[in-house]
Amino acid sequence: MCSTAAVTSGESTYTLELPYRRSVGPVVGAFLTGLRDATVLGSRTAAGRVIVPALEYDPDTGDEVSDLVPVGSAGVVTTWAWVPEPLRKHPLDRPFAWALVQLDGADTSLLHALDVGSIDDVSTGMRVQIRWRAERQGHMTDIECYEPEGAS
């Protein structure tokens, strides 16, 4: 991984890079391995909540969480924001929505791009599904985007 920033001084622009590695640990590592295998895993807390993406600690109590459970690859849009002009680093090269989706079996929402034809085609409460990349590597980008349920 690498953190990059462009710095301008006078008429010169310099690129600063800070390369680093991050150990993901057993819970986040299992979550990413699940994505590689086209499965979304959530972490089940002692109270029974299922958190997606999987976390190593319960955000409510700080207790360690190690119980991983699969959740669905479809769910409901809980909120969204329209992007009429995508930037170079956005996941899609055409207008799309950023959407928080509560996948079936999860108690929290997962943020990703939603590929729809226009702003009129997206709404809170709509059913969507994950569109998986053909070649997956165990990264969040293994989810290409969400799409309306039944679109594939």
Order of alpha helices (4+ residues) and beta strands (2+ residues): beta-beta-alpha-beta-beta-beta-beta-beta-beta-beta-beta
